[in-house]
Amino acid sequence: MKQTHAKQLEVELIAITPDPQKVIEQAGRTCYLSFDKMDDNSQAGFIKRLIKMGHESPLEHAYTTFRIKNCSRAMTHQLVRHRLMAVSQQSQRYCDEEDFTYVIPESMPAELVDEFHNDMKTIQDMYRKWRDKGLKKEDARFVLPNACTSEIVVSANFREWRHILTVRTDKGAQWEIKKAAHLILDMLKKLAPACFEDIEPSN
Ligand SMILES: Cc1cc2nc3c(=O)[nH]c(=O)nc-3n(C[C@H](O)[C@H](O)[C@H](O)COP(=O)(O)OP(=O)(O)OC[C@H]3O[C@@H](n4cnc5c(N)ncnc54)[C@H](O)[C@@H]3O)c2cc1C
């Protein structure tokens, strides 16, 4: 039996709309037919004004896709509640979970970590037992824990990312989804600063 607690949570950028701020400016300026005001330096100010006045629909023209790895099913269950996001997730119906990896809660006291590992091993034994008794993966998975790691690919437009990142970097958000949201926000602030730099995590 492998000791299989998860590695660090990882977020990888898979795709982004090419030149997203230019796309948003072109879309937004269509509303005002103000193309004559476009130049090499006009994007940031224009987009920030849109956001300030709550005219955020032009931000829907830019998309990003991320792959998130080594996160728990507890975390992905929260993430997939965002209905305007497209999701593809590792399936427990089709993927074997005999040696599932798992996330240890950050709050776990060091002296209790071994007990947690033992509980996970017990569940791995239970899963294997039910597979050996002939249950399909889709049914043996009923004994799996929320701690089980998952891999998920998520796509959303910038308006939706602004919403997700605002609520999921708030101090009230759960620690693991907050960690993923911080990593995504850091990337998006670099890739499209005018669209995301006003989002200040409250920690
Ligand atoms: C701190 C925290 C605690 C939470 N606790 C719980 C909990 O205990 N139990 C629980 O079940 N959930 C909980 N949630 C999940 C929460 O209720 C939402 O389901 C989740 O945050 C998805 O976000 P959303 O609904 O704002 O929007 P998304 O699905 O991301 O949609 C974005 C926006 O589009 C609009 N929108 C989308 N669909 C509709 C619609 N059908 N009608 C009208 N407007 C729509 C809304 O303005 C929405 O904010 C929690 C979330 C947070 C951040």
PDBQT file of the ligand as one rigid body, heavy atoms in Angstrom, charges set to zero:
ROOT
HETATM    1  C1  LIG A 301     -18.329  31.574   1.780  1.00  0.00    +0.000 C 
HETATM    2  C2  LIG A 301     -19.312  30.723   1.030  1.00  0.00    +0.000 A 
HETATM    3  C3  LIG A 301     -20.096  29.820   1.722  1.00  0.00    +0.000 A 
HETATM    4  C4  LIG A 301     -21.024  29.030   1.035  1.00  0.00    +0.000 A 
HETATM    5  N1  LIG A 301     -21.777  28.150   1.740  1.00  0.00    +0.000 NA
HETATM    6  C5  LIG A 301     -22.709  27.377   1.109  1.00  0.00    +0.000 A 
HETATM    7  C6  LIG A 301     -23.537  26.445   1.818  1.00  0.00    +0.000 A 
HETATM    8  O1  LIG A 301     -23.461  26.310   3.016  1.00  0.00    +0.000 OA
HETATM    9  N2  LIG A 301     -24.437  25.699   1.118  1.00  0.00    +0.000 N 
HETATM   10  C7  LIG A 301     -24.579  25.834  -0.232  1.00  0.00    +0.000 A 
HETATM   11  O2  LIG A 301     -25.428  25.145  -0.827  1.00  0.00    +0.000 OA
HETATM   12  N3  LIG A 301     -23.800  26.683  -0.932  1.00  0.00    +0.000 NA
HETATM   13  C8  LIG A 301     -22.876  27.468  -0.317  1.00  0.00    +0.000 A 
HETATM   14  N4  LIG A 301     -22.083  28.321  -1.038  1.00  0.00    +0.000 N 
HETATM   15  C9  LIG A 301     -22.222  28.347  -2.507  1.00  0.00    +0.000 C 
HETATM   16  C10 LIG A 301     -23.036  29.565  -2.981  1.00  0.00    +0.000 C 
HETATM   17  O3  LIG A 301     -24.355  29.525  -2.465  1.00  0.00    +0.000 OA
HETATM   18  C11 LIG A 301     -23.084  29.595  -4.528  1.00  0.00    +0.000 C 
HETATM   19  O4  LIG A 301     -23.753  28.437  -5.001  1.00  0.00    +0.000 OA
HETATM   20  C12 LIG A 301     -21.705  29.611  -5.149  1.00  0.00    +0.000 C 
HETATM   21  O5  LIG A 301     -20.884  30.551  -4.516  1.00  0.00    +0.000 OA
HETATM   22  C13 LIG A 301     -21.835  29.929  -6.653  1.00  0.00    +0.000 C 
HETATM   23  O6  LIG A 301     -21.889  31.290  -6.855  1.00  0.00    +0.000 OA
HETATM   24  P1  LIG A 301     -23.105  32.137  -7.435  1.00  0.00    +0.000 P 
HETATM   25  O7  LIG A 301     -24.385  31.465  -7.211  1.00  0.00    +0.000 OA
HETATM   26  O8  LIG A 301     -22.976  33.556  -6.981  1.00  0.00    +0.000 OA
HETATM   27  O9  LIG A 301     -22.876  32.263  -8.914  1.00  0.00    +0.000 OA
HETATM   28  P2  LIG A 301     -22.420  31.592 -10.273  1.00  0.00    +0.000 P 
HETATM   29  O10 LIG A 301     -23.079  30.300 -10.498  1.00  0.00    +0.000 OA
HETATM   30  O11 LIG A 301     -20.930  31.672 -10.346  1.00  0.00    +0.000 OA
HETATM   31  O12 LIG A 301     -23.067  32.666 -11.228  1.00  0.00    +0.000 OA
HETATM   32  C14 LIG A 301     -22.551  34.004 -11.299  1.00  0.00    +0.000 C 
HETATM   33  C15 LIG A 301     -23.670  35.026 -11.086  1.00  0.00    +0.000 C 
HETATM   34  O13 LIG A 301     -24.616  34.866 -12.132  1.00  0.00    +0.000 OA
HETATM   35  C16 LIG A 301     -25.917  35.117 -11.598  1.00  0.00    +0.000 C 
HETATM   36  N5  LIG A 301     -26.703  33.884 -11.722  1.00  0.00    +0.000 N 
HETATM   37  C17 LIG A 301     -26.258  32.652 -12.096  1.00  0.00    +0.000 A 
HETATM   38  N6  LIG A 301     -27.265  31.784 -12.148  1.00  0.00    +0.000 NA
HETATM   39  C18 LIG A 301     -28.387  32.485 -11.786  1.00  0.00    +0.000 A 
HETATM   40  C19 LIG A 301     -29.733  32.138 -11.635  1.00  0.00    +0.000 A 
HETATM   41  N7  LIG A 301     -30.182  30.903 -11.870  1.00  0.00    +0.000 N 
HETATM   42  N8  LIG A 301     -30.589  33.097 -11.260  1.00  0.00    +0.000 NA
HETATM   43  C20 LIG A 301     -30.190  34.357 -11.040  1.00  0.00    +0.000 A 
HETATM   44  N9  LIG A 301     -28.906  34.756 -11.142  1.00  0.00    +0.000 NA
HETATM   45  C21 LIG A 301     -28.013  33.822 -11.520  1.00  0.00    +0.000 A 
HETATM   46  C22 LIG A 301     -25.746  35.525 -10.142  1.00  0.00    +0.000 C 
HETATM   47  O14 LIG A 301     -25.631  36.928 -10.093  1.00  0.00    +0.000 OA
HETATM   48  C23 LIG A 301     -24.424  34.891  -9.772  1.00  0.00    +0.000 C 
HETATM   49  O15 LIG A 301     -23.779  35.521  -8.682  1.00  0.00    +0.000 OA
HETATM   50  C24 LIG A 301     -21.161  29.132  -0.377  1.00  0.00    +0.000 A 
HETATM   51  C25 LIG A 301     -20.356  30.037  -1.068  1.00  0.00    +0.000 A 
HETATM   52  C26 LIG A 301     -19.445  30.823  -0.400  1.00  0.00    +0.000 A 
HETATM   53  C27 LIG A 301     -18.576  31.783  -1.186  1.00  0.00    +0.000 C 
ENDROOT
TORSDOF 0
